[in-house]
């Protein structure tokens, strides 16, 4: 397909992609948008003018109502957008509703209902185990039986570009003394997140085969982590203040419908997962390549295709106890890491717990983040018609409060 916008054939935001977001004009008007190339189409105005049957889905300027409408509505709107943007007859009506992306203020595209973060990369879990438990098996006994996760803080999920203030908390020094102050070991976690559209009933389960009936799309996520605060607080329970201060997501949500050529067979599992997690024979892995940059220099290229637990398995495990889904639920993969050093998705791994500093192109060294550092995570994925790129997630570190 080609579009009357005249985009290059290899544009990462071409007609086969069409990710959704929410933005503000300079005058403060909130609008739901879909990205095409370097422009954003005002969906709030376009549907009001040309598709009144869908206008209520975008009237609020966010994706909330659209996500809740379910898969049939997602398919109908995508087909309509494809027709609009490929048929020259719609150009006079739509061209005035296109705005360059860099002239808009991008906002959090939906209201985050709940946030759950998993721990699905075998390479990441193995690296962490080797660092923190050098005299024991790197993987805990439960790791290959279920997707481990924790319940995060939905209220501190922020859109890409939001400054991340250095968190403060309790820390335990090597000599056993307890201090309070700004974290000295501020880290990143390069992740892929999944946005729930259609909810489920309390007391029901979502099967691995029903993933696409509930999940609308995909975005990138940075799970900022204060490792020293986390290390002192997370025994015997899970992460709390070490992660709840900020979680950044990209402003563009790529619909599952754009990923038609990106699903692959996941790695072999041993032991075989329990029946509710069994996805054998299904191409439920996602062939997605990430890139992590620190102050403009690429420091890692994690491959999502190596993830041990798949998105469908994460969702099945999340609901197997009868927990309900709500529109706007967000669940993330955990740090994406591969087997090679250049594929490690966190500074904890890249600096091997601070013992092997990274040297950046300007000659400076890093083990963990310093104030003023900027981290950018990008990703691309193959489809049947070429590669598309997920929206970047960017964040700069600001000084601690107080």
Backbone torsions as a table, in degrees:
resi	resn	phi	psi	omega
1	UNK	NA	149.0	174.7
2	UNK	-126.3	155.4	-179.1
3	UNK	-115.9	151.3	179.2
4	UNK	-71.5	-1.0	174.5
5	UNK	-77.6	-12.5	177.1
6	UNK	71.0	38.7	-179.2
7	UNK	-75.1	154.1	173.8
8	UNK	-64.9	149.9	-177.3
9	UNK	-61.3	-27.9	-177.8
10	UNK	-101.0	17.7	177.4
11	UNK	-62.4	128.8	-176.8
12	UNK	-71.4	-11.2	178.4
13	UNK	-123.0	47.0	-177.6
14	UNK	-81.9	-167.3	-173.1
15	UNK	-66.1	-22.3	179.0
16	UNK	-83.5	-3.2	-176.3
17	UNK	-103.4	-76.1	177.2
18	UNK	57.9	62.3	175.3
19	UNK	-78.1	154.9	-175.2
20	UNK	-108.1	153.1	177.5
21	UNK	-158.0	-168.2	177.9
22	UNK	-139.9	141.7	-173.8
23	UNK	-148.1	169.7	173.3
24	UNK	-124.4	138.1	168.4
25	UNK	-75.1	168.1	178.9
26	UNK	-56.6	-30.7	-179.8
27	UNK	-78.6	-4.2	176.9
28	UNK	97.0	-1.5	-179.8
29	UNK	-72.0	129.4	179.8
30	UNK	-87.9	135.4	-178.6
31	UNK	-143.7	144.0	170.0
32	UNK	-80.3	141.9	-174.3
33	UNK	-137.3	158.4	169.6
34	UNK	-126.4	138.2	-176.0
35	UNK	-91.7	136.5	173.1
36	UNK	-138.6	111.9	-174.6
37	UNK	63.2	-131.8	179.4
38	UNK	-94.7	12.3	-177.7
39	UNK	-117.9	162.0	175.6
40	UNK	-124.4	131.1	177.2
41	UNK	-91.3	129.8	178.6
42	UNK	-72.4	100.8	-179.3
43	UNK	-73.2	-30.3	179.7
44	UNK	-61.0	-45.8	179.3
45	UNK	-77.0	-40.0	-175.2
46	UNK	-63.7	-43.5	179.9
47	UNK	-71.4	-34.2	176.6
48	UNK	-62.2	-34.2	-177.9
49	UNK	-86.1	-39.3	-167.6
50	UNK	-118.1	-12.6	-176.8
51	UNK	-149.4	70.6	-173.7
52	UNK	-61.5	-24.5	179.4
53	UNK	-66.2	-19.4	178.4
54	UNK	-110.4	-0.9	-172.2
55	UNK	-60.7	-36.3	-177.7
56	UNK	-65.9	-22.4	-179.7
57	UNK	-69.6	-22.7	-175.2
58	UNK	-123.2	3.2	-175.2
59	UNK	-62.7	-30.1	-178.6
60	UNK	-79.0	-6.5	178.1
61	UNK	83.7	0.8	176.0
62	UNK	-122.3	-177.7	179.3
63	UNK	-95.7	2.9	-170.8
64	UNK	-56.8	-53.2	-177.4
65	UNK	-66.5	-37.0	178.4
66	UNK	-63.6	-45.2	178.5
67	UNK	-60.4	-42.0	-176.9
68	UNK	-69.5	-20.6	-174.5
69	UNK	-68.7	-22.3	175.5
70	UNK	92.8	173.9	-170.1
71	UNK	-60.2	-41.0	178.4
72	UNK	-58.1	-41.1	178.3
73	UNK	-68.2	-38.5	178.4
74	UNK	-60.4	-42.2	-179.0
75	UNK	-68.3	-40.8	-179.2
76	UNK	-64.3	-44.4	-178.9
77	UNK	-67.1	-39.9	179.5
78	UNK	-64.2	-41.9	178.1
79	UNK	-63.7	-39.0	179.2
80	UNK	-65.2	-45.0	179.1
81	UNK	-62.4	-40.7	178.4
82	UNK	-61.4	-42.3	178.2
83	UNK	-64.5	-47.3	-179.2
84	UNK	-57.4	-42.8	-170.9
85	UNK	-88.8	-4.2	176.6
86	UNK	-112.9	-14.9	-178.4
87	UNK	-100.5	115.5	-177.5
88	UNK	-56.6	-23.4	-178.0
89	UNK	-63.6	-24.0	-178.7
90	UNK	-90.1	-7.1	-174.8
91	UNK	-58.2	-46.3	-178.2
92	UNK	-59.3	-35.6	-178.7
93	UNK	-79.3	-32.7	-172.8
94	UNK	-94.1	-30.6	-175.7
95	UNK	-56.7	-40.0	177.5
96	UNK	-66.9	-14.6	-178.5
97	UNK	-96.2	6.1	177.3
98	UNK	-95.4	134.1	178.9
99	UNK	-131.3	136.1	174.1
100	UNK	-55.6	136.0	-176.9
101	UNK	-56.8	-38.3	-176.7
102	UNK	-73.6	-2.3	174.0
103	UNK	-99.2	1.6	179.7
104	UNK	-109.3	153.5	170.3
105	UNK	-98.4	111.4	-177.1
106	UNK	-81.0	136.9	-176.5
107	UNK	-116.1	169.7	172.6
108	UNK	-57.9	122.2	-168.4
109	UNK	-73.4	-18.3	-179.6
110	UNK	-151.2	162.4	177.1
111	UNK	-81.0	119.6	-178.4
112	UNK	-76.0	117.7	-177.9
113	UNK	-80.7	-59.3	175.4
114	UNK	-135.4	156.8	179.6
115	UNK	-133.2	123.4	178.4
116	UNK	-124.4	135.5	179.5
117	UNK	-119.8	131.8	-178.5
118	UNK	-100.2	-175.5	-173.2
119	UNK	-141.5	60.8	-160.4
120	UNK	-97.1	-4.2	-178.5
121	UNK	-93.0	119.6	178.4
122	UNK	-64.9	-38.6	179.3
123	UNK	-62.8	-44.2	179.4
124	UNK	-64.7	-48.4	-178.8
125	UNK	-62.6	-36.5	178.4
126	UNK	-67.8	-44.2	178.4
127	UNK	-60.1	-46.7	-179.7
128	UNK	-62.6	-42.4	178.6
129	UNK	-61.8	-40.9	179.7
130	UNK	-66.3	-36.1	178.9
131	UNK	-72.2	-45.8	-170.6
132	UNK	-91.8	-23.0	179.9
133	UNK	-132.1	64.9	-172.5
134	UNK	-63.7	-20.7	-177.9
135	UNK	-100.6	9.7	-179.2
136	UNK	-129.1	172.8	174.6
137	UNK	-61.0	136.0	-176.0
138	UNK	-64.8	-36.7	178.8
139	UNK	-94.3	136.5	176.5
140	UNK	-68.6	157.1	-174.0
141	UNK	-59.3	-25.3	-177.2
142	UNK	-88.1	-11.4	-164.6
143	UNK	-59.8	-39.7	-177.8
144	UNK	-90.9	9.3	177.3
145	UNK	-105.6	-23.3	-177.2
146	UNK	-156.7	151.2	175.1
147	UNK	-74.4	110.7	179.9
148	UNK	-74.5	140.7	179.1
149	UNK	-153.0	172.9	173.2
150	UNK	-138.4	156.3	-179.5
151	UNK	-91.3	115.3	-177.5
152	UNK	-90.2	-168.7	-176.6
153	UNK	-105.4	109.7	-176.8
154	UNK	-65.9	-32.9	-174.2
155	UNK	-70.1	-12.9	179.2
156	UNK	-111.7	16.8	168.3
157	UNK	-75.6	124.6	-174.8
158	UNK	-125.5	158.5	-179.1
159	UNK	-80.5	151.8	177.2
160	UNK	-48.5	137.8	179.9
161	UNK	98.4	-13.6	177.3
162	UNK	-72.0	131.8	177.8
163	UNK	-63.3	140.8	178.2
164	UNK	-108.7	111.0	-179.8
165	UNK	-78.7	137.2	179.9
166	UNK	-60.2	123.6	-177.3
167	UNK	-78.0	158.4	179.5
168	UNK	-119.9	145.7	178.8
169	UNK	-176.5	-171.4	178.0
170	UNK	-81.3	143.7	178.6
171	UNK	-138.6	148.0	177.2
172	UNK	-111.5	120.6	-178.9
173	UNK	-79.6	168.9	-178.9
174	UNK	-60.6	-29.5	179.6
175	UNK	-83.1	2.5	178.2
176	UNK	93.4	-7.3	-179.4
177	UNK	-73.6	147.0	-179.0
178	UNK	-107.4	126.6	179.9
179	UNK	-126.0	166.6	176.6
180	UNK	-127.8	131.2	179.9
181	UNK	169.6	-177.1	179.9
182	UNK	-61.9	142.0	178.0
183	UNK	-58.1	141.6	175.8
184	UNK	-103.5	-2.0	-175.4
185	UNK	-133.2	60.7	-178.4
186	UNK	-81.0	128.5	-169.7
187	UNK	-128.8	171.5	174.3
188	UNK	-115.5	161.5	166.2
189	UNK	-140.1	112.5	-179.6
190	UNK	-79.8	119.6	-172.1
191	UNK	-137.8	165.1	172.4
192	UNK	-116.2	133.9	-176.5
193	UNK	-120.3	156.9	-175.5
194	UNK	-127.2	133.9	-172.7
195	UNK	-105.2	121.8	179.5
196	UNK	-82.4	131.8	174.5
197	UNK	-100.6	-70.5	-178.3
198	UNK	-82.7	129.0	-179.1
199	UNK	-79.2	-174.1	176.8
200	UNK	-139.3	162.0	-177.7
201	UNK	-78.6	141.7	172.9
202	UNK	-58.5	132.3	-178.8
203	UNK	91.9	2.2	177.3
204	UNK	-111.5	170.6	179.0
205	UNK	-123.2	152.2	173.8
206	UNK	-107.2	118.1	-179.2
207	UNK	-74.2	157.5	178.6
208	UNK	-58.9	-29.3	-178.8
209	UNK	-77.9	-10.4	-178.9
210	UNK	-103.2	14.1	-178.0
211	UNK	-52.3	-49.6	-174.5
212	UNK	-72.3	-13.0	176.6
213	UNK	-77.9	-19.5	-175.6
214	UNK	-115.8	-32.6	-176.2
215	UNK	-92.4	123.8	-179.9
216	UNK	-81.6	-46.1	-173.2
217	UNK	-166.0	-169.8	-168.6
218	UNK	-129.5	145.1	171.6
219	UNK	-146.3	170.1	175.5
220	UNK	-91.5	152.2	-175.5
221	UNK	-143.3	140.7	172.2
222	UNK	-117.2	112.4	179.2
223	UNK	-91.3	83.1	-179.7
224	UNK	-55.7	138.3	-172.4
225	UNK	-139.3	127.9	174.3
226	UNK	-94.3	97.0	-168.9
227	UNK	-64.6	-36.0	-179.3
228	UNK	-71.9	-40.1	175.3
229	UNK	-64.4	-43.8	-179.7
230	UNK	-61.3	-42.9	-176.1
231	UNK	-63.2	-34.0	-177.3
232	UNK	-81.8	-29.9	-172.6
233	UNK	-96.4	-20.1	-164.6
234	UNK	-90.4	6.7	173.6
235	UNK	-109.5	120.8	10.0
236	UNK	-96.5	-2.8	-178.3
237	UNK	-95.6	-169.0	-172.6
238	UNK	-93.1	-171.5	-179.6
239	UNK	-59.2	143.6	-178.5
240	UNK	-139.5	-100.9	-176.0
241	UNK	-68.0	-22.8	179.0
242	UNK	-67.1	-13.1	-178.9
243	UNK	-131.5	-14.1	-170.2
244	UNK	-82.2	-4.0	-175.1
245	UNK	-75.0	-29.0	178.5
246	UNK	-171.0	139.7	171.0
247	UNK	-136.3	120.1	-174.9
248	UNK	-98.6	137.2	173.6
249	UNK	-125.8	158.0	177.9
250	UNK	-71.1	153.6	-178.1
251	UNK	-79.9	-7.5	-176.9
252	UNK	-113.1	126.7	178.3
253	UNK	-102.8	113.6	179.1
254	UNK	-80.4	121.0	-179.2
255	UNK	-68.7	148.3	177.0
256	UNK	-55.6	-30.1	-178.5
257	UNK	-62.2	-20.7	179.3
258	UNK	-84.0	-6.3	-173.1
259	UNK	-106.0	31.8	-171.4
260	UNK	-63.5	-23.0	-179.9
261	UNK	-111.0	14.1	-170.7
262	UNK	-105.4	-3.5	-176.4
263	UNK	-88.0	133.6	-175.4
264	UNK	-133.9	168.5	175.5
265	UNK	-68.9	133.5	177.5
266	UNK	-74.0	170.9	176.6
267	UNK	-60.8	157.5	176.4
268	UNK	-64.7	141.9	-179.3
269	UNK	-111.5	136.5	176.4
270	UNK	-146.5	113.4	9.9
271	UNK	-77.3	168.3	177.4
272	UNK	-65.2	135.0	-179.2
273	UNK	-61.8	155.3	175.0
274	UNK	-59.7	159.6	-173.8
275	UNK	-52.3	-38.7	-178.0
276	UNK	-70.7	-15.2	177.7
277	UNK	-106.9	0.3	-173.0
278	UNK	-77.0	112.2	177.5
279	UNK	-117.9	26.2	-176.5
280	UNK	-57.6	135.4	-180.0
281	UNK	85.4	-7.2	-179.2
282	UNK	-99.5	136.5	174.7
283	UNK	-78.7	74.4	-173.1
284	UNK	-100.7	-0.7	171.9
285	UNK	-83.3	159.0	-176.1
286	UNK	-119.6	120.9	-177.1
287	UNK	-84.9	82.7	-174.6
288	UNK	-126.6	130.1	-177.7
289	UNK	-108.2	122.1	179.6
290	UNK	-99.1	159.5	171.8
291	UNK	-138.5	131.7	-179.3
292	UNK	-113.9	124.6	179.3
293	UNK	-116.2	139.8	174.4
294	UNK	-120.8	115.4	-178.4
295	UNK	53.3	40.2	175.2
296	UNK	89.7	-6.7	-178.9
297	UNK	-107.7	128.9	177.4
298	UNK	-69.9	123.7	-178.8
299	UNK	-113.2	-10.2	-178.3
300	UNK	-161.6	150.9	176.0
301	UNK	-134.9	79.4	-176.9
302	UNK	-76.2	139.3	177.9
303	UNK	-100.4	121.6	-178.7
304	UNK	-72.5	-23.9	-177.6
305	UNK	-62.2	-17.7	-179.4
306	UNK	-86.9	-1.4	-176.3
307	UNK	-62.3	132.6	-175.9
308	UNK	-70.3	-46.0	178.8
309	UNK	-100.1	135.6	-175.6
310	UNK	-93.4	164.1	178.0
311	UNK	-56.8	-39.7	179.9
312	UNK	-65.1	-36.8	177.3
313	UNK	-69.2	-38.2	177.4
314	UNK	-59.8	-45.8	-178.7
315	UNK	-66.5	-40.8	178.0
316	UNK	-62.0	-41.1	-179.6
317	UNK	-70.3	-38.1	179.7
318	UNK	-58.3	-33.2	-173.9
319	UNK	-107.9	-0.6	-172.6
320	UNK	-64.8	-24.8	178.6
321	UNK	-88.0	6.4	-179.5
322	UNK	94.6	2.8	177.1
323	UNK	-61.6	135.2	-177.3
324	UNK	-86.3	155.3	171.7
325	UNK	-97.8	148.1	173.8
326	UNK	-126.1	150.8	173.7
327	UNK	-55.3	129.9	-179.1
328	UNK	94.0	-1.4	172.8
329	UNK	-61.7	141.8	-178.1
330	UNK	-126.6	125.1	173.3
331	UNK	-129.2	139.1	-172.8
332	UNK	-118.1	161.0	-170.7
333	UNK	-79.4	-17.1	-162.7
334	UNK	81.5	170.8	-176.9
335	UNK	-54.0	128.9	176.0
336	UNK	-90.8	115.7	177.0
337	UNK	-134.4	148.8	174.8
338	UNK	-109.5	-178.4	-175.5
339	UNK	-73.7	-19.1	-176.7
340	UNK	-94.5	158.5	-177.5
341	UNK	-60.0	-40.1	-178.2
342	UNK	-74.0	0.5	179.9
343	UNK	-109.5	9.7	-179.2
344	UNK	-80.0	131.6	-170.2
345	UNK	-97.0	12.7	176.9
346	UNK	-142.9	155.5	176.0
347	UNK	-68.4	-29.5	175.9
348	UNK	-54.0	-43.6	179.3
349	UNK	-79.3	-43.4	-176.6
350	UNK	-61.9	-35.0	178.9
351	UNK	-99.3	6.6	-177.5
352	UNK	45.3	64.5	178.2
353	UNK	60.4	33.5	176.1
354	UNK	86.7	2.4	-177.6
355	UNK	-92.3	-14.0	-178.1
356	UNK	-130.5	83.6	-175.4
357	UNK	-60.6	146.6	173.2
358	UNK	-85.2	139.2	173.8
359	UNK	-104.2	120.3	-179.4
360	UNK	-85.9	163.9	-177.6
361	UNK	-56.1	-27.6	179.9
362	UNK	-83.3	4.6	177.9
363	UNK	91.4	-10.6	178.2
364	UNK	-76.7	157.4	180.0
365	UNK	-115.2	151.5	177.0
366	UNK	-139.3	136.9	163.3
367	UNK	-107.1	-48.1	173.9
368	UNK	-131.4	177.2	-170.8
369	UNK	-75.3	144.0	173.7
370	UNK	-108.5	159.2	176.7
371	UNK	-57.4	137.3	-178.1
372	UNK	92.9	-15.6	178.1
373	UNK	-66.2	143.7	176.7
374	UNK	-122.1	130.4	179.1
375	UNK	-113.0	133.2	177.5
376	UNK	-129.2	127.5	176.1
377	UNK	-113.2	128.1	176.4
378	UNK	-125.3	169.6	178.2
379	UNK	-160.3	153.8	172.1
380	UNK	-137.3	159.1	-174.1
381	UNK	-145.6	141.4	178.5
382	UNK	-80.6	143.0	169.6
383	UNK	-123.6	-177.7	-178.8
384	UNK	-68.9	-15.1	-176.2
385	UNK	-119.9	14.5	-179.9
386	UNK	127.5	-179.5	-176.5
387	UNK	-86.9	147.8	169.5
388	UNK	-122.7	160.1	-178.4
389	UNK	-118.7	131.1	174.9
390	UNK	-71.9	153.9	177.2
391	UNK	-62.8	139.2	-177.6
392	UNK	-70.1	157.0	170.2
393	UNK	-121.3	124.4	-171.0
394	UNK	-127.7	142.5	176.4
395	UNK	-156.4	139.2	177.4
396	UNK	-113.4	141.8	-176.7
397	UNK	-85.3	123.3	174.8
398	UNK	-101.9	166.8	-177.9
399	UNK	-67.3	158.7	178.9
400	UNK	-63.4	152.9	179.3
401	UNK	-75.9	137.1	174.0
402	UNK	82.1	NA	NA
